[in-house]
Amino acid sequence: MDGKLKIKISIADRVYPLTVDPAQEEGLRSASKKIDAMIKQFEESYAVRDKQDVLAMCALQFASQVEQKQIDNAIDGKQTIERIKKLNLLLDQYLEN
């Protein structure tokens, strides 16, 4: 536990004690605030009977954002590779002349 911090994170009116690296603290606190904001948004927008349902929807929302970013990055990566190949071809043609 050398260099670890003991913090308490609140999510959906429940407190979770955690032991984390100091570099993780800010990200965890920020994530906790985003989750609580999303919970509030879902509760205001939809008729929700159970916190479990709201938490499941939050988890789905965050997971879908991560997945979409990975898909977008993969597409961007393919486009970048294609551009590099075209540039290499142009360079090869230029150097041959």
Secondary structure, DSSP 4 states (H G I P E B T S, - for coil): -TT-EEEEEEETTEEEEEEE-HHHHHHHHHHHHHHHHHHHHHHHHS----HHHHHHHHHHHHHHHHHHHHHHHHHHHHHHHHHHHHHHHHHHHHHH-
